[in-house]
Amino acid sequence: MTQAAPPHTAGQQTPARKAVIPVAGLGTRFLPATKAVPKELLPVVDKPALQYIVEEAVRAGLAELLMVTGRGKDAIADHFDRQPELEAALEKKGDAARLIAVKHASELAKIHFVRQGEPQGLGHAVLQAASYVGQETFAVLLGDDIIDSRDRLLERMLDVQQRRGGSVVALLEVPRQDISKYGCATVDRTDEDDVLALSDVVEKPDPDSAPSTLAVIGRYVLSPTIFAALRDTPPGSGGEIQLTDGIRALIRAGEPVHGVVFRGRRYDTGDRVDYLKAVVRLAVEREDIGPEFRTWLNGFVAGGG
Protein backbone atom coordinates (compact mmCIF):
# COMPACT_ATOMS: atom_id res chain seq x y z
CA MET A 1 0.00 0.00 0.00
CA THR A 2 1.19 3.53 -0.76
CA GLN A 3 0.41 6.74 1.08
CA ALA A 4 -2.79 8.29 -0.21
CA ALA A 5 -3.32 11.91 -1.03
CA PRO A 6 -4.65 14.12 1.79
CA PRO A 7 -8.26 13.38 2.67
CA HIS A 8 -11.01 14.99 0.66
CA THR A 9 -12.51 17.96 2.45
CA ALA A 10 -16.09 17.02 3.21
CA GLY A 11 -17.32 20.54 3.86
CA GLN A 12 -20.56 21.12 5.67
CA GLN A 13 -22.71 18.04 5.15
CA THR A 14 -25.95 16.92 6.66
CA PRO A 15 -25.27 13.75 8.67
CA ALA A 16 -26.83 10.56 7.36
CA ARG A 17 -30.17 9.86 9.01
CA LYS A 18 -31.58 7.04 6.88
CA ALA A 19 -30.62 3.41 6.54
CA VAL A 20 -31.51 0.83 3.89
CA ILE A 21 -31.68 -2.86 4.79
CA PRO A 22 -32.05 -5.30 1.86
CA VAL A 23 -34.03 -8.35 2.99
CA ALA A 24 -35.30 -9.84 -0.27
CA GLY A 25 -32.98 -12.88 -0.36
CA LEU A 26 -34.44 -16.36 -0.56
CA GLY A 27 -32.31 -17.87 2.21
CA THR A 28 -31.73 -21.09 0.29
CA ARG A 29 -28.80 -22.13 2.49
CA PHE A 30 -31.23 -22.55 5.39
CA LEU A 31 -33.89 -24.59 3.63
CA PRO A 32 -36.23 -26.10 4.64
CA ALA A 33 -36.38 -23.76 7.67
CA THR A 34 -36.72 -20.73 5.39
CA LYS A 35 -39.44 -22.19 3.18
CA ALA A 36 -42.08 -20.27 5.17
CA VAL A 37 -39.97 -18.16 7.56
CA PRO A 38 -37.74 -15.34 6.22
CA LYS A 39 -34.10 -16.10 6.97
CA GLU A 40 -33.81 -12.66 8.57
CA LEU A 41 -36.24 -13.75 11.29
CA LEU A 42 -34.35 -16.87 12.29
CA PRO A 43 -33.63 -16.43 16.00
CA VAL A 44 -30.19 -15.70 17.37
CA VAL A 45 -30.88 -16.90 20.91
CA ASP A 46 -34.35 -15.35 21.37
CA LYS A 47 -34.25 -12.38 19.01
CA PRO A 48 -34.45 -12.39 15.20
CA ALA A 49 -31.17 -11.71 13.43
CA LEU A 50 -32.75 -8.73 11.69
CA GLN A 51 -33.62 -7.04 14.97
CA TYR A 52 -29.93 -6.88 15.88
CA ILE A 53 -29.35 -4.99 12.61
CA VAL A 54 -32.18 -2.54 13.28
CA GLU A 55 -30.92 -1.91 16.81
CA GLU A 56 -27.45 -1.21 15.41
CA ALA A 57 -28.81 1.39 13.00
CA VAL A 58 -30.79 3.08 15.76
CA ARG A 59 -27.74 3.18 18.09
CA ALA A 60 -25.88 5.00 15.33
CA GLY A 61 -28.60 7.63 15.09
CA LEU A 62 -30.36 6.27 12.01
CA ALA A 63 -33.98 6.11 13.12
CA GLU A 64 -35.55 6.07 9.65
CA LEU A 65 -35.23 2.72 7.91
CA LEU A 66 -36.27 1.30 4.56
CA MET A 67 -36.41 -2.47 4.17
CA VAL A 68 -36.23 -3.74 0.61
CA THR A 69 -38.30 -6.92 0.70
CA GLY A 70 -39.59 -9.57 -1.68
CA ARG A 71 -42.42 -12.06 -1.93
CA GLY A 72 -42.94 -14.19 1.16
CA LYS A 73 -41.45 -11.60 3.51
CA ASP A 74 -44.64 -10.22 5.07
CA ALA A 75 -43.66 -11.69 8.44
CA ILE A 76 -40.85 -9.11 8.66
CA ALA A 77 -43.34 -6.25 8.69
CA ASP A 78 -45.45 -8.19 11.21
CA HIS A 79 -42.49 -8.55 13.57
CA PHE A 80 -41.90 -4.80 13.72
CA ASP A 81 -45.61 -3.98 14.00
CA ARG A 82 -47.75 -3.81 17.13
CA GLN A 83 -49.55 -6.98 18.20
CA PRO A 84 -52.32 -5.79 20.55
CA GLU A 85 -53.71 -9.28 21.23
CA LEU A 86 -50.33 -10.65 22.25
CA GLU A 87 -49.55 -7.57 24.31
CA ALA A 88 -52.90 -7.84 26.09
CA ALA A 89 -52.33 -11.52 26.83
CA LEU A 90 -48.88 -10.84 28.31
CA GLU A 91 -50.21 -7.95 30.35
CA LYS A 92 -53.02 -10.13 31.72
CA LYS A 93 -50.48 -12.78 32.74
CA GLY A 94 -48.32 -10.15 34.40
CA ASP A 95 -45.38 -11.10 32.16
CA ALA A 96 -43.78 -7.66 32.21
CA ALA A 97 -40.39 -8.68 30.84
CA ARG A 98 -41.77 -10.32 27.69
CA LEU A 99 -44.30 -7.50 27.23
CA ILE A 100 -41.43 -4.99 27.19
CA ALA A 101 -39.50 -7.15 24.70
CA VAL A 102 -42.49 -7.45 22.36
CA LYS A 103 -43.21 -3.72 22.46
CA HIS A 104 -39.52 -2.89 21.96
CA ALA A 105 -39.47 -4.34 18.44
CA SER A 106 -42.37 -2.14 17.32
CA GLU A 107 -40.99 1.00 18.94
CA LEU A 108 -37.41 0.82 17.69
CA ALA A 109 -37.64 3.00 14.59
CA LYS A 110 -39.79 4.36 11.82
CA ILE A 111 -39.65 1.53 9.29
CA HIS A 112 -40.83 1.64 5.68
CA PHE A 113 -41.03 -1.22 3.20
CA VAL A 114 -40.65 -1.49 -0.58
CA ARG A 115 -40.74 -4.61 -2.76
CA GLN A 116 -37.76 -5.35 -4.97
CA GLY A 117 -39.87 -7.34 -7.42
CA GLU A 118 -37.56 -9.53 -9.45
CA PRO A 119 -34.32 -10.04 -7.51
CA GLN A 120 -31.45 -8.76 -9.63
CA GLY A 121 -28.67 -8.36 -7.12
CA LEU A 122 -27.66 -6.14 -4.22
CA GLY A 123 -27.11 -3.13 -6.45
CA HIS A 124 -30.63 -3.49 -7.82
CA ALA A 125 -32.00 -3.74 -4.27
CA VAL A 126 -30.24 -0.52 -3.26
CA LEU A 127 -31.66 1.20 -6.35
CA GLN A 128 -35.15 0.61 -4.99
CA ALA A 129 -34.31 3.10 -2.23
CA ALA A 130 -33.59 6.01 -4.58
CA SER A 131 -36.88 7.87 -4.10
CA TYR A 132 -36.82 7.27 -0.35
CA VAL A 133 -33.24 8.49 0.10
CA GLY A 134 -33.34 11.40 -2.33
CA GLN A 135 -30.14 13.45 -2.30
CA GLU A 136 -28.98 12.40 1.16
CA THR A 137 -26.05 10.34 2.30
CA PHE A 138 -27.37 7.04 3.67
CA ALA A 139 -26.27 3.75 5.18
CA VAL A 140 -26.79 0.23 3.88
CA LEU A 141 -26.76 -2.63 6.38
CA LEU A 142 -26.88 -6.21 5.15
CA GLY A 143 -29.03 -8.46 7.30
CA ASP A 144 -26.59 -11.40 7.24
CA ASP A 145 -23.90 -9.53 9.18
CA ILE A 146 -24.38 -8.96 12.90
CA ILE A 147 -21.80 -6.58 14.34
CA ASP A 148 -21.38 -6.99 18.09
CA SER A 149 -23.02 -4.06 19.87
CA ARG A 150 -19.75 -3.37 21.73
CA ASP A 151 -17.94 -2.68 18.44
CA ARG A 152 -19.23 0.61 17.04
CA LEU A 153 -18.34 0.06 13.39
CA LEU A 154 -21.24 1.98 11.87
CA GLU A 155 -20.66 5.00 14.12
CA ARG A 156 -17.01 5.05 13.02
CA MET A 157 -18.00 4.85 9.35
CA LEU A 158 -20.47 7.71 9.71
CA ASP A 159 -17.78 9.81 11.38
CA VAL A 160 -15.28 9.11 8.59
CA GLN A 161 -17.83 10.00 5.93
CA GLN A 162 -18.65 13.30 7.64
CA ARG A 163 -15.01 14.29 7.73
CA ARG A 164 -13.83 12.94 4.40
CA GLY A 165 -16.93 13.05 2.21
CA GLY A 166 -17.87 10.59 -0.52
CA SER A 167 -18.69 7.02 0.47
CA VAL A 168 -17.32 4.64 3.09
CA VAL A 169 -17.28 0.83 3.15
CA ALA A 170 -16.39 -1.65 5.88
CA LEU A 171 -13.30 -3.78 5.26
CA LEU A 172 -12.27 -7.03 6.90
CA GLU A 173 -9.02 -8.93 6.48
CA VAL A 174 -9.89 -12.50 5.39
CA PRO A 175 -7.86 -15.57 4.42
CA ARG A 176 -6.86 -15.36 0.76
CA GLN A 177 -8.82 -18.50 -0.11
CA ASP A 178 -12.01 -16.77 1.12
CA ILE A 179 -11.67 -13.51 -0.82
CA SER A 180 -13.63 -14.94 -3.76
CA LYS A 181 -16.76 -14.71 -1.59
CA TYR A 182 -16.54 -10.92 -1.31
CA GLY A 183 -15.85 -7.65 -3.01
CA CYS A 184 -12.09 -7.06 -2.77
CA ALA A 185 -10.49 -3.63 -2.31
CA THR A 186 -7.28 -2.10 -3.66
CA VAL A 187 -6.24 0.48 -1.09
CA ASP A 188 -3.80 3.21 -0.11
CA ARG A 189 -2.94 4.32 3.40
CA THR A 190 -4.24 7.51 4.98
CA ASP A 191 -3.17 9.37 8.09
CA GLU A 192 -5.54 7.19 10.18
CA ASP A 193 -4.57 3.63 11.02
CA ASP A 194 -8.00 2.10 10.42
CA VAL A 195 -8.98 4.23 7.41
CA LEU A 196 -7.85 3.35 3.88
CA ALA A 197 -8.49 5.07 0.56
CA LEU A 198 -9.91 2.77 -2.12
CA SER A 199 -8.38 3.04 -5.59
CA ASP A 200 -10.36 0.07 -6.95
CA VAL A 201 -12.74 -2.68 -5.90
CA VAL A 202 -13.64 -5.89 -7.70
CA GLU A 203 -16.43 -8.37 -6.99
CA LYS A 204 -15.49 -11.95 -6.04
CA PRO A 205 -12.02 -12.15 -7.61
CA ASP A 206 -10.06 -15.34 -8.07
CA PRO A 207 -7.86 -15.72 -4.96
CA ASP A 208 -4.72 -16.03 -7.09
CA SER A 209 -5.32 -12.68 -8.79
CA ALA A 210 -7.02 -10.77 -5.96
CA PRO A 211 -5.35 -7.39 -5.33
CA SER A 212 -5.55 -7.81 -1.54
CA THR A 213 -7.18 -9.83 1.20
CA LEU A 214 -9.35 -6.91 2.31
CA ALA A 215 -12.99 -7.91 1.88
CA VAL A 216 -15.89 -5.50 1.69
CA ILE A 217 -18.41 -6.64 4.30
CA GLY A 218 -22.03 -5.71 4.86
CA ARG A 219 -21.87 -2.09 6.02
CA TYR A 220 -21.80 0.92 3.68
CA VAL A 221 -22.27 4.66 4.03
CA LEU A 222 -23.04 5.88 0.52
CA SER A 223 -23.28 9.12 -1.33
CA PRO A 224 -26.57 9.50 -3.26
CA THR A 225 -24.49 9.58 -6.45
CA ILE A 226 -24.45 5.79 -6.13
CA PHE A 227 -27.93 5.68 -7.67
CA ALA A 228 -26.82 7.19 -10.99
CA ALA A 229 -23.81 4.86 -10.99
CA LEU A 230 -26.01 1.81 -10.41
CA ARG A 231 -28.45 2.81 -13.16
CA ASP A 232 -25.51 2.76 -15.56
CA THR A 233 -24.08 -0.49 -14.20
CA PRO A 234 -24.65 -3.58 -16.36
CA PRO A 235 -25.15 -6.99 -14.75
CA GLY A 236 -21.86 -8.35 -13.45
CA SER A 237 -20.95 -11.37 -11.32
CA GLY A 238 -23.79 -13.90 -11.30
CA GLY A 239 -25.72 -11.90 -13.91
CA GLU A 240 -26.77 -9.43 -11.19
CA ILE A 241 -26.32 -5.70 -10.68
CA GLN A 242 -23.55 -5.58 -8.11
CA LEU A 243 -23.22 -2.79 -5.57
CA THR A 244 -19.47 -3.33 -5.77
CA ASP A 245 -19.51 -2.37 -9.45
CA GLY A 246 -21.45 0.80 -8.67
CA ILE A 247 -18.87 1.75 -6.03
CA ARG A 248 -16.11 1.03 -8.52
CA ALA A 249 -17.76 3.48 -10.93
CA LEU A 250 -17.71 6.17 -8.24
CA ILE A 251 -13.98 5.61 -7.71
CA ARG A 252 -13.30 5.86 -11.43
CA ALA A 253 -15.33 9.07 -11.58
CA GLY A 254 -12.98 10.57 -9.00
CA GLU A 255 -15.25 10.48 -5.97
CA PRO A 256 -13.58 9.63 -2.67
CA VAL A 257 -14.32 6.17 -1.32
CA HIS A 258 -12.74 5.14 1.96
CA GLY A 259 -12.72 1.90 3.91
CA VAL A 260 -12.81 1.44 7.66
CA VAL A 261 -10.88 -1.68 8.65
CA PHE A 262 -12.96 -3.65 11.13
CA ARG A 263 -11.12 -5.65 13.79
CA GLY A 264 -14.04 -6.40 16.08
CA ARG A 265 -16.64 -9.14 16.49
CA ARG A 266 -18.77 -10.03 13.48
CA TYR A 267 -21.25 -12.88 13.07
CA ASP A 268 -22.17 -14.03 9.57
CA THR A 269 -25.67 -15.40 10.08
CA GLY A 270 -25.99 -16.19 6.37
CA ASP A 271 -23.66 -19.17 6.83
CA ARG A 272 -24.98 -22.15 8.78
CA VAL A 273 -21.84 -22.79 10.79
CA ASP A 274 -21.27 -19.10 11.54
CA TYR A 275 -24.94 -18.79 12.48
CA LEU A 276 -24.49 -21.50 15.10
CA LYS A 277 -21.32 -19.80 16.34
CA ALA A 278 -23.25 -16.54 16.70
CA VAL A 279 -25.96 -18.24 18.77
CA VAL A 280 -23.38 -19.83 21.07
CA ARG A 281 -21.19 -16.74 21.45
CA LEU A 282 -24.08 -14.41 22.20
CA ALA A 283 -25.82 -16.93 24.49
CA VAL A 284 -22.81 -17.51 26.75
CA GLU A 285 -22.52 -13.76 27.34
CA ARG A 286 -26.15 -13.29 28.39
CA GLU A 287 -26.58 -12.55 32.08
CA ASP A 288 -29.85 -14.49 32.30
CA ILE A 289 -28.91 -17.75 30.56
CA GLY A 290 -25.16 -17.46 30.06
CA PRO A 291 -23.88 -19.06 33.29
CA GLU A 292 -26.09 -22.15 32.99
CA PHE A 293 -25.45 -22.51 29.26
CA ARG A 294 -21.69 -22.07 29.64
CA THR A 295 -21.57 -24.77 32.32
CA TRP A 296 -23.43 -27.18 30.07
CA LEU A 297 -21.32 -26.23 27.05
CA ASN A 298 -18.06 -26.82 28.90
CA GLY A 299 -19.29 -30.25 29.94
CA PHE A 300 -20.45 -31.08 26.43
CA VAL A 301 -17.11 -30.06 24.89
CA ALA A 302 -15.30 -32.11 27.51
CA GLY A 303 -17.33 -35.14 26.44
CA GLY A 304 -19.89 -35.14 29.18
CA GLY A 305 -22.89 -35.03 26.81
C-alpha positions as CSV (number, residue, x, y, z in Angstrom):
1,M,0.0,0.0,0.0
2,T,1.2,3.5,-0.8
3,Q,0.4,6.7,1.1
4,A,-2.8,8.3,-0.2
5,A,-3.3,11.9,-1.0
6,P,-4.6,14.1,1.8
7,P,-8.3,13.4,2.7
8,H,-11.0,15.0,0.7
9,T,-12.5,18.0,2.4
10,A,-16.1,17.0,3.2
11,G,-17.3,20.5,3.9
12,Q,-20.6,21.1,5.7
13,Q,-22.7,18.0,5.2
14,T,-25.9,16.9,6.7
15,P,-25.3,13.8,8.7
16,A,-26.8,10.6,7.4
17,R,-30.2,9.9,9.0
18,K,-31.6,7.0,6.9
19,A,-30.6,3.4,6.5
20,V,-31.5,0.8,3.9
21,I,-31.7,-2.9,4.8
22,P,-32.0,-5.3,1.9
23,V,-34.0,-8.4,3.0
24,A,-35.3,-9.8,-0.3
25,G,-33.0,-12.9,-0.4
26,L,-34.4,-16.4,-0.6
27,G,-32.3,-17.9,2.2
28,T,-31.7,-21.1,0.3
29,R,-28.8,-22.1,2.5
30,F,-31.2,-22.5,5.4
31,L,-33.9,-24.6,3.6
32,P,-36.2,-26.1,4.6
33,A,-36.4,-23.8,7.7
34,T,-36.7,-20.7,5.4
35,K,-39.4,-22.2,3.2
36,A,-42.1,-20.3,5.2
37,V,-40.0,-18.2,7.6
38,P,-37.7,-15.3,6.2
39,K,-34.1,-16.1,7.0
40,E,-33.8,-12.7,8.6
41,L,-36.2,-13.7,11.3
42,L,-34.3,-16.9,12.3
43,P,-33.6,-16.4,16.0
44,V,-30.2,-15.7,17.4
45,V,-30.9,-16.9,20.9
46,D,-34.3,-15.3,21.4
47,K,-34.3,-12.4,19.0
48,P,-34.4,-12.4,15.2
49,A,-31.2,-11.7,13.4
50,L,-32.7,-8.7,11.7
51,Q,-33.6,-7.0,15.0
52,Y,-29.9,-6.9,15.9
53,I,-29.4,-5.0,12.6
54,V,-32.2,-2.5,13.3
55,E,-30.9,-1.9,16.8
56,E,-27.4,-1.2,15.4
57,A,-28.8,1.4,13.0
58,V,-30.8,3.1,15.8
59,R,-27.7,3.2,18.1
60,A,-25.9,5.0,15.3
61,G,-28.6,7.6,15.1
62,L,-30.4,6.3,12.0
63,A,-34.0,6.1,13.1
64,E,-35.5,6.1,9.6
65,L,-35.2,2.7,7.9
66,L,-36.3,1.3,4.6
67,M,-36.4,-2.5,4.2
68,V,-36.2,-3.7,0.6
69,T,-38.3,-6.9,0.7
70,G,-39.6,-9.6,-1.7
71,R,-42.4,-12.1,-1.9
72,G,-42.9,-14.2,1.2
73,K,-41.5,-11.6,3.5
74,D,-44.6,-10.2,5.1
75,A,-43.7,-11.7,8.4
76,I,-40.9,-9.1,8.7
77,A,-43.3,-6.3,8.7
78,D,-45.5,-8.2,11.2
79,H,-42.5,-8.6,13.6
80,F,-41.9,-4.8,13.7
81,D,-45.6,-4.0,14.0
82,R,-47.7,-3.8,17.1
83,Q,-49.5,-7.0,18.2
84,P,-52.3,-5.8,20.5
85,E,-53.7,-9.3,21.2
86,L,-50.3,-10.7,22.2
87,E,-49.5,-7.6,24.3
88,A,-52.9,-7.8,26.1
89,A,-52.3,-11.5,26.8
90,L,-48.9,-10.8,28.3
91,E,-50.2,-7.9,30.4
92,K,-53.0,-10.1,31.7
93,K,-50.5,-12.8,32.7
94,G,-48.3,-10.2,34.4
95,D,-45.4,-11.1,32.2
96,A,-43.8,-7.7,32.2
97,A,-40.4,-8.7,30.8
98,R,-41.8,-10.3,27.7
99,L,-44.3,-7.5,27.2
100,I,-41.4,-5.0,27.2
101,A,-39.5,-7.2,24.7
102,V,-42.5,-7.4,22.4
103,K,-43.2,-3.7,22.5
104,H,-39.5,-2.9,22.0
105,A,-39.5,-4.3,18.4
106,S,-42.4,-2.1,17.3
107,E,-41.0,1.0,18.9
108,L,-37.4,0.8,17.7
109,A,-37.6,3.0,14.6
110,K,-39.8,4.4,11.8
111,I,-39.7,1.5,9.3
112,H,-40.8,1.6,5.7
113,F,-41.0,-1.2,3.2
114,V,-40.7,-1.5,-0.6
115,R,-40.7,-4.6,-2.8
116,Q,-37.8,-5.3,-5.0
117,G,-39.9,-7.3,-7.4
118,E,-37.6,-9.5,-9.4
119,P,-34.3,-10.0,-7.5
120,Q,-31.5,-8.8,-9.6
121,G,-28.7,-8.4,-7.1
122,L,-27.7,-6.1,-4.2
123,G,-27.1,-3.1,-6.4
124,H,-30.6,-3.5,-7.8
125,A,-32.0,-3.7,-4.3
126,V,-30.2,-0.5,-3.3
127,L,-31.7,1.2,-6.4
128,Q,-35.2,0.6,-5.0
129,A,-34.3,3.1,-2.2
130,A,-33.6,6.0,-4.6
131,S,-36.9,7.9,-4.1
132,Y,-36.8,7.3,-0.3
133,V,-33.2,8.5,0.1
134,G,-33.3,11.4,-2.3
135,Q,-30.1,13.4,-2.3
136,E,-29.0,12.4,1.2
137,T,-26.0,10.3,2.3
138,F,-27.4,7.0,3.7
139,A,-26.3,3.8,5.2
140,V,-26.8,0.2,3.9
141,L,-26.8,-2.6,6.4
142,L,-26.9,-6.2,5.2
143,G,-29.0,-8.5,7.3
144,D,-26.6,-11.4,7.2
145,D,-23.9,-9.5,9.2
146,I,-24.4,-9.0,12.9
147,I,-21.8,-6.6,14.3
148,D,-21.4,-7.0,18.1
149,S,-23.0,-4.1,19.9
150,R,-19.8,-3.4,21.7
151,D,-17.9,-2.7,18.4
152,R,-19.2,0.6,17.0
153,L,-18.3,0.1,13.4
154,L,-21.2,2.0,11.9
155,E,-20.7,5.0,14.1
156,R,-17.0,5.0,13.0
157,M,-18.0,4.9,9.4
158,L,-20.5,7.7,9.7
159,D,-17.8,9.8,11.4
160,V,-15.3,9.1,8.6
161,Q,-17.8,10.0,5.9
162,Q,-18.6,13.3,7.6
163,R,-15.0,14.3,7.7
164,R,-13.8,12.9,4.4
165,G,-16.9,13.0,2.2
166,G,-17.9,10.6,-0.5
167,S,-18.7,7.0,0.5
168,V,-17.3,4.6,3.1
169,V,-17.3,0.8,3.1
170,A,-16.4,-1.6,5.9
171,L,-13.3,-3.8,5.3
172,L,-12.3,-7.0,6.9
173,E,-9.0,-8.9,6.5
174,V,-9.9,-12.5,5.4
175,P,-7.9,-15.6,4.4
176,R,-6.9,-15.4,0.8
177,Q,-8.8,-18.5,-0.1
178,D,-12.0,-16.8,1.1
179,I,-11.7,-13.5,-0.8
180,S,-13.6,-14.9,-3.8
181,K,-16.8,-14.7,-1.6
182,Y,-16.5,-10.9,-1.3
183,G,-15.8,-7.7,-3.0
184,C,-12.1,-7.1,-2.8
185,A,-10.5,-3.6,-2.3
186,T,-7.3,-2.1,-3.7
187,V,-6.2,0.5,-1.1
188,D,-3.8,3.2,-0.1
189,R,-2.9,4.3,3.4
190,T,-4.2,7.5,5.0
191,D,-3.2,9.4,8.1
192,E,-5.5,7.2,10.2
193,D,-4.6,3.6,11.0
194,D,-8.0,2.1,10.4
195,V,-9.0,4.2,7.4
196,L,-7.8,3.3,3.9
197,A,-8.5,5.1,0.6
198,L,-9.9,2.8,-2.1
199,S,-8.4,3.0,-5.6
200,D,-10.4,0.1,-6.9
201,V,-12.7,-2.7,-5.9
202,V,-13.6,-5.9,-7.7
203,E,-16.4,-8.4,-7.0
204,K,-15.5,-11.9,-6.0
205,P,-12.0,-12.2,-7.6
206,D,-10.1,-15.3,-8.1
207,P,-7.9,-15.7,-5.0
208,D,-4.7,-16.0,-7.1
209,S,-5.3,-12.7,-8.8
210,A,-7.0,-10.8,-6.0
211,P,-5.3,-7.4,-5.3
212,S,-5.5,-7.8,-1.5
213,T,-7.2,-9.8,1.2
214,L,-9.4,-6.9,2.3
215,A,-13.0,-7.9,1.9
216,V,-15.9,-5.5,1.7
217,I,-18.4,-6.6,4.3
218,G,-22.0,-5.7,4.9
219,R,-21.9,-2.1,6.0
220,Y,-21.8,0.9,3.7
221,V,-22.3,4.7,4.0
222,L,-23.0,5.9,0.5
223,S,-23.3,9.1,-1.3
224,P,-26.6,9.5,-3.3
225,T,-24.5,9.6,-6.4
226,I,-24.5,5.8,-6.1
227,F,-27.9,5.7,-7.7
228,A,-26.8,7.2,-11.0
229,A,-23.8,4.9,-11.0
230,L,-26.0,1.8,-10.4
231,R,-28.5,2.8,-13.2
232,D,-25.5,2.8,-15.6
233,T,-24.1,-0.5,-14.2
234,P,-24.7,-3.6,-16.4
235,P,-25.2,-7.0,-14.8
236,G,-21.9,-8.4,-13.4
237,S,-20.9,-11.4,-11.3
238,G,-23.8,-13.9,-11.3
239,G,-25.7,-11.9,-13.9
240,E,-26.8,-9.4,-11.2
241,I,-26.3,-5.7,-10.7
242,Q,-23.5,-5.6,-8.1
243,L,-23.2,-2.8,-5.6
244,T,-19.5,-3.3,-5.8
245,D,-19.5,-2.4,-9.4
246,G,-21.4,0.8,-8.7
247,I,-18.9,1.8,-6.0
248,R,-16.1,1.0,-8.5
249,A,-17.8,3.5,-10.9
250,L,-17.7,6.2,-8.2
251,I,-14.0,5.6,-7.7
252,R,-13.3,5.9,-11.4
253,A,-15.3,9.1,-11.6
254,G,-13.0,10.6,-9.0
255,E,-15.2,10.5,-6.0
256,P,-13.6,9.6,-2.7
257,V,-14.3,6.2,-1.3
258,H,-12.7,5.1,2.0
259,G,-12.7,1.9,3.9
260,V,-12.8,1.4,7.7
261,V,-10.9,-1.7,8.7
262,F,-13.0,-3.6,11.1
263,R,-11.1,-5.6,13.8
264,G,-14.0,-6.4,16.1
265,R,-16.6,-9.1,16.5
266,R,-18.8,-10.0,13.5
267,Y,-21.2,-12.9,13.1
268,D,-22.2,-14.0,9.6
269,T,-25.7,-15.4,10.1
270,G,-26.0,-16.2,6.4
271,D,-23.7,-19.2,6.8
272,R,-25.0,-22.1,8.8
273,V,-21.8,-22.8,10.8
274,D,-21.3,-19.1,11.5
275,Y,-24.9,-18.8,12.5
276,L,-24.5,-21.5,15.1
277,K,-21.3,-19.8,16.3
278,A,-23.2,-16.5,16.7
279,V,-26.0,-18.2,18.8
280,V,-23.4,-19.8,21.1
281,R,-21.2,-16.7,21.4
282,L,-24.1,-14.4,22.2
283,A,-25.8,-16.9,24.5
284,V,-22.8,-17.5,26.8
285,E,-22.5,-13.8,27.3
286,R,-26.1,-13.3,28.4
287,E,-26.6,-12.5,32.1
288,D,-29.8,-14.5,32.3
289,I,-28.9,-17.7,30.6
290,G,-25.2,-17.5,30.1
291,P,-23.9,-19.1,33.3
292,E,-26.1,-22.2,33.0
293,F,-25.5,-22.5,29.3
294,R,-21.7,-22.1,29.6
295,T,-21.6,-24.8,32.3
296,W,-23.4,-27.2,30.1
297,L,-21.3,-26.2,27.0
298,N,-18.1,-26.8,28.9
299,G,-19.3,-30.3,29.9
300,F,-20.4,-31.1,26.4
301,V,-17.1,-30.1,24.9
302,A,-15.3,-32.1,27.5
303,G,-17.3,-35.1,26.4
304,G,-19.9,-35.1,29.2
305,G,-22.9,-35.0,26.8
